[in-house]
Amino acid sequence: MKRFSLRMNAVDAPIIPAIGALVTNNPGTISLGQGVVNYGPPAEAIAALPALMGDVQLNKYQAVMGYPALVEALRKKLVDENGIDVGADGMVMVTAGSNMAFLNCVLAIADPGDEFILPMPFYFNQEMAIRMCGCTPVTVATNADWTLNVEALAAAITPRTRAIVTVSPNNPTGAVYSRESLTAVNALCAERGIYHFCDEAYEYFTYDGVKHFSPASLPGANRHTFSFYSMSKNYGMASWRLGYVVFPSDLFDAMNKVQDTNLICAPVPSQLLALEVLKFGRAWVQPRVDALDVVRKNVFQVLASLGDLAQFPQTQGAFYVLMKMPGLSPDQDPLAFNRAMAQKHKVVSVPGFAFGLTNTAHANYQRLSYGALEPASVAQGVERYVAAVRDWYKV
């Protein structure tokens, strides 16, 4: 008897639990792995929840698209902060995290064998979702500084292509794609009759005066653009599982079917918290981003002590550094470096093969996150990381 789906057999195991196991098995290990922030949502917003949940009607199923007051608040946020007027061509759907929104959208527009173009390195959960749906991820290399290569993306389009996916600010690189390159990709998608999937989960996390740009703000873009957002990063609501997506309105029937089958509605307490949190707005988040910028600069300074041993563009978004180091032995376990770091130096990062950089003999890529810990712990973790790198490469 067949015991598992062949689709699932094609999906790599998630990397974060594997890195988490290294932390658990090596007490005292500092994790520079998981991409979360070190703060939670406003305490006042959480304190308001018991009274808000007092309406007994809220214990029943709620609207598939989202709690109406929250959807309206999100539509206003999209106009004010992203320049996106959802209008008649678009709709907002609230989901249990933006990963769920992404999976919903793949299911809504694609059939088995269809293709999604992913600039590489990619965000692993998106590649996993594409494979789970029986579709094919088509990877396209980015430039040396992790910026988009629009010509290469155009060359990768085939009759089976359904969408090009962009993540900006980027996970895992921290790159912020320029308005010009995102506009070019969006225009390319319109011209070729495909969709543009824009992951904007890190929209508030930009530095050095760099601005985030939402492609759906372009005239006419709502008809072919999906915009994904998350409350996990900016408002520290990772465990509350609350995200949302703006999608073309002519896909309502398909999206409604997927959401109603998968979820019915996002958890009501999380939706009510999101509604309260939005009242605090970006002004509440910005000081925390400014504090992260100080940490970011310190991380770059410490990592620079590795000299030519490690290459890493000093990107201006999210809270990641993706480092390139000399390759591992071809017959070596790709996790050997990470295991040695945990065991000998009590620090972990996420290996680049999880993001599609699988040629570990050519280069050992590692993603460091500086968002999840207090600044002192980040500093200690990065010092341990530098020592681990020097030890591994005998420098």
Disulfide bonds with the S-S distance in Angstrom:
none
